[in-house]
């Protein structure tokens, strides 16, 4: 009789059903996400499904009516299913799993909810199978006709709690035991469980439900611990070595009591310093225009439809393996990274959340230090990103949005976007007034949506009548042609003003047009967009009318733009502050890092989510080499996050200025012989 009480069949049957349903959602999620099914992570997720089900059953067992209990469980299962289903969509649409830290972008996401839903693959809907089966179970006549007469025995609840403790202990063991840890996984499960800094790895290793719980915990009780290994990478100096006087910085480190700031100090001061090279100062003294092209992927390489971009390529250095990895706020954060060569935070809309930060290292401030007039432009307003704030804090001397430029647009109509041609004509009249100038332009005409008619979407629609492209792709390509027209107009204006030869134009796409489904993109490019992150390829171009065209095959991203430009223009800069690299450095790693910390180089590609590596040829990496690469990437991203969250560069600038002031005061009091000048 006692055993029957302990193993009450009603209690444990409900635990079993709930566990199977939770696990069913997770296993289907793994299948449609391309995760490995037969590994330790699946066992871990099975255990967590049982633990969560048992906890829920113990709680709801205090409710006498079985029907009410079943409805509560159904609501929880619905939430679990919705969350898993949304995560598949976010991963497909934005390139990262969503976090509560990105909730500030919710209003913007709602603007393109139709495109978001249209991007769903049919297999993603399989996640709803457990929910459907549960609804069927609820409505089985025999279940509704039986009256529930017995209360769950206290002993059954007690052993339920005991089961939670025992299985929970085993679950924690799976997180800590070495044999259940992938040796080349970027972050250990133990560390990830306490601080889910990488959503892709956390979702793979713990499942969506546990990740959701950890995400809530991280929001309420932030844990920003970072595994740091500070090493001195300084090389023996050569004639090409950039030399910096670090005495003031070292003094700051010696006096600093804040461990976080000193962690950052020691990390940056010990980073490698790239040497000068044959391209140092190649464009010194010339004007520069940086253009971040909204939703411009490699479709623009079609010379027939986009002759102005082809005109630019005829006098450009072009990187054929450039990528623009999407973050949760792809446009704003990829703009931020282009300006700072820092990695944006995946769990936050960095450009907006940390808009008050300052960066003396930014592209604007480095050009200002060189005597350039700096300004920035965008043909919309602050509806999505507060550029009027963070551009100025970056060091832009003046920011002009669509309103200030007098461009006609309606920010309440998501279908209609301003014309980049109007944008270029208005902006160029301002930034060309003073020389040398450094101008940053962010276009907008090619922005989604593409699934419904719009002025720009129909402008060149008929141009593609002889193709079998879907209408969505035609509308995108019509909008893209408006951007191409704007590029042609820019070249004409610079030529009319007689400054084309003295101006360098740097262009990169903020992200591929993810408002299109993959098959639409595939119809217009010649590479497999379904392979790894190849869909995130975008153009990266450095143009000057006097350049001989050259194509580079190195893999790169927007992270490398600032250090490359700084070297080409021979700016006063410290390479240690940039987490990207100078593309012309002899030590350039020829590697692109994606939003989830996956990476690809000439030898291999590493999938951070699954912790697997794929080689392209006979060359391979040892386990130790893979661990070293992953550790370097992890620390770059974590140090970048720590620096942004703590406004580190503002802190360091002020500290260095204080030291400079102290040194100046000392020099005023003492002459060259060391005798006080007042004496």
C-alpha positions in Angstrom: 0.0 0.0 0.0 2.9 2.3 0.9 4.5 1.6 -2.5 1.3 2.5 -4.3 1.2 5.8 -2.5 4.8 6.5 -3.5 4.2 5.5 -7.1 0.8 7.0 -7.6 0.0 6.3 -11.2 -2.0 9.5 -11.9 0.9 11.7 -10.7 3.6 9.8 -12.6 1.6 9.3 -15.7 1.1 13.1 -15.9 4.9 13.6 -15.3 5.7 11.1 -18.1 3.3 12.7 -20.6 4.5 16.2 -19.8 8.1 15.1 -20.1 7.6 13.4 -23.4 5.8 16.5 -24.8 8.5 18.9 -23.6 11.2 16.6 -25.0 9.2 16.3 -28.2 9.3 20.0 -28.8 13.1 20.1 -28.1 13.9 17.1 -30.3 12.0 18.4 -33.2 13.6 21.8 -32.7 17.0 20.1 -32.9 16.1 18.2 -36.0 14.8 21.3 -37.9 17.8 23.4 -36.7 20.3 20.9 -38.0 21.7 19.9 -34.6 23.1 16.5 -33.9 20.5 14.2 -32.3 22.7 11.5 -30.9 25.0 13.3 -28.5 25.3 14.2 -24.8 23.3 17.4 -25.3 20.2 15.4 -26.2 20.6 13.4 -23.0 21.0 16.6 -21.1 17.8 18.0 -22.7 15.9 14.8 -21.9 16.9 15.1 -18.2 15.9 18.8 -18.1 12.5 17.9 -19.7 11.9 15.4 -16.9 13.0 17.9 -14.2 10.8 20.7 -15.5 7.8 18.4 -16.0 8.2 17.0 -12.4 8.5 20.5 -10.9 5.4 21.6 -12.8 3.4 18.5 -11.7 4.4 18.9 -8.1 3.2 22.5 -8.1 -0.1 21.8 -10.0 -0.8 18.6 -7.9 -2.2 20.9 -5.2 -5.1 21.6 -7.5 -7.8 19.0 -7.0 -9.4 19.1 -10.4 -7.6 17.2 -13.0 -9.1 19.2 -15.8 -7.7 22.4 -14.5 -4.3 20.9 -14.0 -4.3 19.6 -17.6 -5.3 23.1 -18.9 -2.4 24.7 -17.0 0.0 22.2 -18.4 -1.4 22.8 -21.8 -0.8 26.6 -21.4 2.8 25.9 -20.3 3.4 23.6 -23.3 2.0 26.3 -25.6 4.4 28.8 -24.2 7.3 26.3 -24.6 6.2 25.6 -28.2 5.8 29.3 -29.1 9.2 30.1 -27.7 11.0 27.3 -29.6 9.1 28.1 -32.8 10.0 31.8 -32.6 13.6 31.0 -31.9 13.8 29.0 -35.2 12.4 32.0 -37.0 14.7 34.5 -35.4 17.8 32.3 -36.1 16.8 32.0 -39.7 15.7 35.7 -40.1 18.3 37.6 -38.0 21.1 35.1 -37.8 21.1 34.8 -34.0 18.7 33.4 -31.4 16.8 36.2 -29.7 17.4 37.3 -26.1 15.4 39.4 -23.7 18.2 41.9 -23.9 17.1 42.8 -27.5 13.5 43.6 -26.4 14.2 47.3 -27.3 13.9 46.3 -31.0 10.4 44.7 -30.5 8.5 47.6 -32.1 10.8 47.6 -35.1 10.4 43.8 -35.5 6.6 44.2 -35.5 7.0 46.5 -38.5 8.2 43.6 -40.7 6.3 40.8 -39.1 4.9 39.7 -42.5 8.4 39.3 -43.9 9.4 37.5 -40.7 6.6 34.9 -41.0 7.2 34.6 -44.8 10.8 33.5 -44.1 9.7 30.5 -42.1 10.6 27.1 -43.6 7.7 24.6 -43.7 9.6 22.2 -41.4 9.6 24.8 -38.6 5.9 24.1 -38.1 6.7 20.6 -37.0 7.5 22.0 -33.6 3.7 22.3 -33.0 3.2 18.5 -33.2 3.5 17.9 -29.4 1.0 20.7 -28.8 -1.5 19.2 -31.3 -1.1 15.8 -29.8 -1.8 17.2 -26.4 -4.9 19.0 -27.6 -6.2 15.7 -29.0 -5.4 14.0 -25.7 -7.4 16.6 -23.9 -10.4 16.1 -26.0 -10.5 12.3 -26.0 -14.0 11.5 -24.8 -12.9 8.9 -22.3 -10.7 11.4 -20.6 -13.4 14.0 -20.2 -16.1 11.6 -19.2 -14.2 10.2 -16.2 -14.6 12.1 -13.0 -11.3 12.6 -11.1 -11.9 11.3 -7.5 -8.6 11.0 -5.9 -6.2 13.6 -4.6 -2.5 13.1 -5.3 -1.0 11.6 -2.3 1.6 13.6 -0.4 4.0 10.7 -0.6 3.9 10.9 -4.4 4.7 14.6 -4.2 7.5 13.9 -1.9 9.1 11.3 -4.1 8.6 13.7 -6.9 10.7 16.3 -5.1 13.3 13.6 -4.4 13.3 12.7 -8.1 14.0 16.3 -9.0 16.9 16.4 -6.6 18.5 13.2 -7.8 17.9 13.7 -11.5 19.0 17.4 -11.1 22.3 16.2 -9.5 22.9 14.0 -12.5 21.9 16.8 -14.9 24.5 19.1 -13.3 27.0 16.3 -13.6 26.5 16.3 -17.4 27.4 19.9 -17.4 30.6 19.4 -15.4 31.9 16.0 -16.4 34.8 16.3 -18.9 33.8 13.3 -21.0 30.6 15.1 -21.8 32.3 18.3 -22.9 33.3 18.9 -26.6 37.0 19.8 -26.4 36.8 22.3 -29.2 33.5 24.0 -28.0 34.2 27.7 -27.7 32.7 28.0 -24.2 32.5 25.2 -21.6 29.0 24.1 -20.6 29.8 24.9 -17.0 30.6 28.5 -17.8 27.8 28.8 -20.2 25.3 27.6 -17.7 26.2 30.4 -15.3 26.5 33.0 -18.0 24.7 32.2 -21.3 26.9 34.6 -23.3 26.5 32.7 -26.6 22.9 31.9 -27.4 23.7 29.4 -30.2 25.9 27.2 -28.1 23.5 27.5 -25.1 20.4 26.6 -27.1 22.3 23.6 -28.6 23.6 22.3 -25.3 20.6 23.0 -23.0 17.6 23.3 -25.3 15.3 26.3 -25.8 13.4 25.9 -22.5 16.5 25.9 -20.3 18.1 28.7 -22.4 14.9 30.8 -21.9 15.2 30.2 -18.1 18.9 31.1 -18.2 18.1 34.2 -20.3 15.6 35.4 -17.7 18.1 34.7 -14.9 20.7 36.7 -16.8 18.4 39.6 -17.2 17.3 39.7 -13.6 20.7 38.7 -12.0 23.4 39.7 -14.6 26.5 37.6 -14.5 29.3 39.1 -16.6 32.1 36.8 -15.6 34.7 36.4 -18.3 37.4 33.8 -18.7 40.5 35.8 -19.4 44.0 34.8 -20.3 46.0 38.0 -20.8 49.3 37.3 -22.6 52.0 39.7 -23.8 52.0 39.6 -27.6 54.6 42.3 -28.0 57.2 41.3 -30.6 60.8 42.4 -30.9 60.8 45.8 -32.6 61.8 46.1 -36.3 62.0 49.1 -38.6 58.3 48.6 -39.4 57.2 48.5 -35.8 54.7 51.1 -34.6 56.1 52.4 -31.2 53.9 53.8 -28.5 54.8 55.3 -25.2 52.7 53.3 -22.7 54.1 54.9 -19.6 50.9 56.8 -18.8 48.8 53.8 -19.5 51.0 51.6 -17.3 50.7 54.2 -14.5 46.9 54.0 -14.8 47.0 50.3 -14.5 49.2 50.5 -11.4 46.8 52.9 -9.7 43.5 51.5 -10.8 41.4 49.7 -8.1 38.5 48.8 -10.3 39.1 45.2 -11.4 36.9 45.4 -14.4 38.7 48.4 -15.9 42.0 46.8 -15.1 41.0 43.6 -16.8 40.3 45.7 -19.9 43.5 47.8 -19.5 45.6 44.7 -19.4 43.8 43.0 -22.3 44.2 45.9 -24.7 47.7 47.0 -23.7 49.0 43.5 -24.3 47.4 43.0 -27.7 49.5 42.7 -30.8 50.5 45.9 -32.7 50.3 45.5 -36.4 53.3 46.9 -38.3 53.4 49.5 -41.0 53.3 48.0 -44.5 53.5 48.9 -48.2 50.0 50.3 -48.1 50.5 52.6 -45.1 49.6 56.1 -46.1 48.5 55.0 -49.6 45.6 57.5 -49.6 47.0 60.0 -47.1 45.4 63.5 -47.5 42.6 62.4 -49.7 38.9 62.9 -48.9 37.0 59.8 -47.8 33.3 58.8 -48.1 32.2 55.7 -46.3 28.8 54.3 -47.5 27.0 51.6 -45.6 24.5 50.2 -48.2 21.2 49.2 -46.8 20.3 45.6 -47.7 22.9 45.4 -50.5 24.1 41.9 -51.1 26.0 40.4 -54.0 23.0 40.7 -56.3 24.3 44.2 -57.1 27.2 42.5 -58.9 24.9 42.1 -62.0 26.5 44.6 -64.4 23.5 44.6 -66.7 21.1 45.9 -64.1 23.6 47.9 -61.9 26.0 49.7 -64.3 27.1 52.3 -61.8 28.3 49.7 -59.3 30.1 48.1 -62.2 31.6 51.5 -63.0 32.9 51.7 -59.5 34.4 48.2 -59.6 36.4 49.2 -62.7 38.5 51.4 -60.4 38.3 49.5 -57.1 39.9 47.1 -54.8 37.2 44.5 -54.3 37.0 41.8 -51.6 35.1 38.8 -53.1 34.8 37.0 -49.8 33.3 39.8 -47.6 30.6 39.0 -45.2 28.2 41.1 -43.1 27.2 38.8 -40.2 23.7 39.8 -38.9 23.3 40.7 -35.3 20.0 41.1 -33.5 20.0 44.8 -34.7 21.7 44.1 -38.0 21.8 47.6 -39.5 22.5 49.7 -36.4 25.0 47.3 -34.9 26.9 46.6 -38.1 27.1 50.4 -38.6 28.5 50.6 -35.0 31.1 47.9 -35.7 32.1 49.6 -38.9 32.8 52.8 -37.0 34.6 51.3 -34.0 35.9 47.8 -35.0 34.3 46.4 -31.9 31.9 43.5 -31.8 28.3 44.5 -31.0 26.5 42.7 -28.2 24.3 39.9 -29.4 22.0 40.3 -26.4 21.4 44.0 -26.9 20.8 46.5 -29.6 24.2 48.1 -29.0 23.8 51.2 -31.1 20.7 52.2 -29.1 21.3 50.8 -25.7 24.8 52.3 -25.4 24.2 55.4 -27.5 25.8 57.7 -24.8 29.2 56.0 -25.0 32.1 57.8 -26.5 35.0 56.3 -28.5 38.1 58.4 -29.1 39.2 55.5 -31.2 36.2 55.8 -33.6 36.6 56.5 -37.4 35.3 60.1 -36.9 37.7 61.0 -34.1 40.7 59.5 -35.8 40.0 61.6 -38.9 39.3 64.7 -36.8 42.7 64.2 -35.2 44.2 64.3 -38.7 42.5 67.6 -39.5 39.5 66.4 -41.4 36.0 67.8 -41.2 33.7 64.9 -40.3 30.0 64.5 -40.8 27.4 61.8 -41.2 24.1 61.3 -43.1 21.0 59.1 -43.3 17.8 59.5 -45.4 15.4 58.6 -42.6 14.9 59.7 -39.0 15.6 58.1 -35.6 12.6 55.7 -35.9 14.8 52.7 -35.6 18.2 53.9 -34.5 19.1 57.0 -32.5 21.9 58.1 -34.9 21.3 61.8 -33.9 22.8 60.8 -30.6 25.4 58.1 -31.1 26.9 59.5 -34.3 27.7 62.7 -32.5 29.1 60.8 -29.6 31.2 58.8 -32.0 32.8 62.1 -33.1 30.8 63.2 -36.1 30.9 67.0 -36.1 27.4 67.2 -37.7 24.7 64.6 -38.3 22.0 65.1 -41.0 18.9 62.9 -41.1 16.2 62.9 -43.7 14.3 65.7 -42.0 17.3 67.9 -41.8 18.2 67.2 -45.4 14.7 68.1 -46.5 14.0 64.7 -48.0 10.4 63.7 -48.5 9.4 60.6 -46.6 6.7 59.2 -44.3 8.2 57.4 -41.3 4.8 55.9 -40.5 4.5 54.1 -43.8 6.8 51.1 -43.6 6.2 50.2 -47.3 7.7 53.5 -48.6 11.3 54.5 -48.2 13.1 57.7 -49.3 15.1 57.8 -52.5 18.8 57.4 -52.2 19.2 59.6 -55.2 17.6 62.5 -53.4 19.8 61.6 -50.4 23.0 61.7 -52.3 22.2 65.0 -54.0 21.3 66.7 -50.7 24.1 65.3 -48.6 26.9 65.9 -51.2 26.1 69.6 -51.2 27.1 69.7 -47.5 30.1 67.4 -47.0 31.9 68.7 -50.1 32.0 72.3 -48.8 35.1 71.7 -46.7 38.3 69.8 -47.5 39.7 67.4 -46.5 36.4 65.8 -45.5 35.4 62.5 -44.0 31.7 61.7 -44.6 29.7 58.6 -43.5 26.5 57.9 -45.4 23.9 55.2 -44.7 21.4 54.5 -47.5 17.9 53.1 -47.1 16.1 52.7 -50.5 16.7 48.9 -50.8 15.1 48.2 -47.4 12.3 45.6 -47.1 9.4 44.9 -47.5 9.3 43.4 -51.0 6.1 41.4 -50.8 3.8 44.4 -51.6 3.9 47.2 -54.2 5.6 50.4 -53.4 6.9 53.5 -55.3 10.5 52.4 -55.4 9.6 48.7 -55.7 7.6 49.4 -58.9 10.0 52.1 -60.3 12.1 49.6 -62.3 9.8 46.5 -61.9 9.2 46.2 -65.7 13.0 46.0 -66.2 12.9 42.4 -65.1 9.9 41.3 -67.2 12.0 39.0 -69.3 13.2 37.1 -66.2 11.4 34.4 -64.3 12.2 36.0 -61.0 9.5 36.1 -58.3 7.8 39.4 -57.8 9.4 39.9 -54.4 12.9 39.6 -56.0 11.9 42.0 -58.8 10.7 44.6 -56.2 14.0 44.3 -54.3 16.0 44.6 -57.5 14.0 47.7 -58.5 14.8 49.3 -55.1 18.4 48.3 -55.5 18.6 50.0 -58.8 17.6 53.2 -57.1 20.6 52.8 -54.9 22.7 52.1 -57.9 21.4 55.3 -59.5 22.5 57.2 -56.4 26.0 55.8 -56.6 26.2 57.0 -60.2 24.9 60.4 -59.2 27.6 60.6 -56.4 30.4 60.0 -59.0 29.0 62.6 -61.3 28.8 65.2 -58.5 32.3 64.6 -57.4 33.5 64.8 -61.0 31.5 68.1 -61.5 33.1 69.6 -58.4 36.6 68.5 -59.6 37.3 66.4 -56.5 36.7 62.8 -57.8 40.5 62.0 -58.1 41.1 63.3 -54.6 38.3 61.3 -53.0 38.2 57.7 -51.8 34.9 55.9 -51.5 34.6 52.9 -49.2 31.4 50.8 -49.4 30.0 47.8 -47.7 26.6 46.2 -47.3 25.0 46.3 -43.8 23.5 42.8 -44.5 22.1 40.8 -47.3 18.4 41.4 -48.1 17.0 39.1 -45.5 13.5 40.4 -46.3 13.7 37.9 -49.2 13.4 34.2 -48.7 16.6 32.2 -49.4 15.2 30.8 -52.7 14.7 34.4 -54.0 18.3 35.3 -53.2 19.5 32.0 -54.8 17.8 32.9 -58.0 20.1 36.0 -58.5 23.5 34.8 -57.2 25.8 32.0 -58.4 26.8 30.5 -55.0 24.9 28.2 -52.6 23.2 30.4 -50.1 22.1 27.4 -48.0 25.7 26.5 -47.3 26.8 27.6 -43.8 26.7 31.4 -43.7 27.3 32.0 -47.4 24.1 33.9 -47.7 25.7 36.7 -45.6 28.1 37.6 -48.4 28.0 41.3 -49.2 30.2 43.6 -51.3 33.1 45.5 -49.8 34.8 48.0 -52.1 37.5 50.7 -51.8 37.3 53.0 -54.8 39.4 55.8 -56.3 39.2 57.0 -59.9 43.0 56.4 -60.2 43.0 52.9 -58.9 43.8 49.9 -61.0 41.1 47.3 -60.3 42.2 44.4 -58.1 40.2 41.5 -56.5 41.2 40.1 -53.1 40.2 36.6 -52.0 40.8 37.0 -48.3 37.8 36.5 -46.0 36.8 39.7 -44.2 33.9 41.6 -42.7 33.0 45.1 -41.5 35.2 44.5 -38.5 38.3 45.1 -40.6 37.2 48.4 -42.3 38.4 50.9 -39.7 41.9 49.5 -39.1 42.4 49.1 -42.8 41.3 52.7 -43.5 43.4 54.0 -40.6 46.4 52.4 -42.2 45.7 53.5 -45.7 45.2 57.1 -44.6 48.1 57.0 -42.1 45.9 58.1 -39.2 47.2 58.5 -35.7 45.8 55.3 -34.3 46.7 52.4 -32.0 45.9 49.0 -33.6 45.4 47.4 -30.2 42.1 49.2 -29.7 40.6 47.5 -32.8 39.4 43.9 -32.7 39.4 43.8 -36.5 42.6 43.8 -38.5 44.3 45.8 -41.2 43.6 43.8 -44.4 47.1 44.6 -45.7 49.0 43.5 -42.6 51.3 40.6 -43.1 49.7 39.0 -40.0 46.1 39.3 -41.3 44.4 36.1 -40.2 42.2 35.8 -43.4 39.2 34.7 -41.2 35.7 35.9 -40.8 33.8 35.6 -37.5 30.0 35.4 -37.5 27.5 36.6 -35.0 27.3 33.4 -33.1 31.2 33.1 -33.0 31.3 30.5 -35.8 34.1 31.3 -38.2 35.5 30.5 -41.6 39.0 30.8 -43.1 40.9 29.3 -46.0 41.4 26.0 -44.2 38.2 25.3 -42.4 34.8 26.5 -41.1 33.8 26.1 -37.5 30.2 25.9 -36.4 30.0 27.3 -32.9 26.5 26.1 -32.3 27.3 22.4 -33.0 30.9 22.6 -32.1 32.0 20.9 -35.3 34.7 21.7 -37.8 34.7 21.1 -41.6 37.8 21.2 -43.7 38.1 22.4 -47.3 41.2 20.4 -48.2 44.1 18.4 -46.9 45.2 21.1 -44.4 43.8 20.7 -40.9 44.1 22.2 -37.4 45.1 20.3 -34.3 42.7 20.3 -31.3 45.1 22.7 -29.6 45.1 25.1 -32.6 41.3 25.1 -32.8 41.1 25.8 -29.0 43.5 28.7 -29.5 41.5 30.2 -32.3 38.2 29.8 -30.4 39.8 31.3 -27.2 41.0 34.3 -29.2 37.6 34.9 -30.7 35.8 34.4 -27.4 38.0 36.9 -25.6 37.7 39.5 -28.4 33.9 39.3 -28.2 33.7 39.2 -24.4 36.3 42.1 -24.0 34.4 44.1 -26.6 31.2 43.5 -24.6 32.8 44.5 -21.4 34.3 47.6 -22.9 31.0 48.7 -24.3 29.0 48.0 -21.2 31.4 49.9 -19.1 32.1 52.8 -21.5 35.7 51.9 -21.3 37.1 54.1 -24.0 35.5 57.2 -22.4 37.2 56.1 -19.1 40.6 55.5 -20.8 40.5 58.8 -22.7 39.8 60.8 -19.5 42.5 58.9 -17.5 45.1 59.5 -20.2 44.1 63.2 -20.4 44.6 63.4 -16.6 48.1 61.8 -16.9 48.9 64.2 -19.7 47.8 67.1 -17.5 49.9 65.9 -14.6 52.9 65.6 -16.9 52.3 69.1 -18.3 52.1 70.5 -14.7 55.4 68.8 -13.9 57.1 70.3 -17.0 55.9 73.8 -16.1 57.4 73.5 -12.6 60.7 72.0 -13.7 63.1 73.1 -16.5 65.2 70.8 -18.6 68.0 70.7 -15.9 65.5 69.4 -13.4 65.5 72.7 -11.4 62.2 74.3 -10.5 61.4 77.1 -13.0 60.0 79.1 -10.1 63.5 79.2 -8.5 
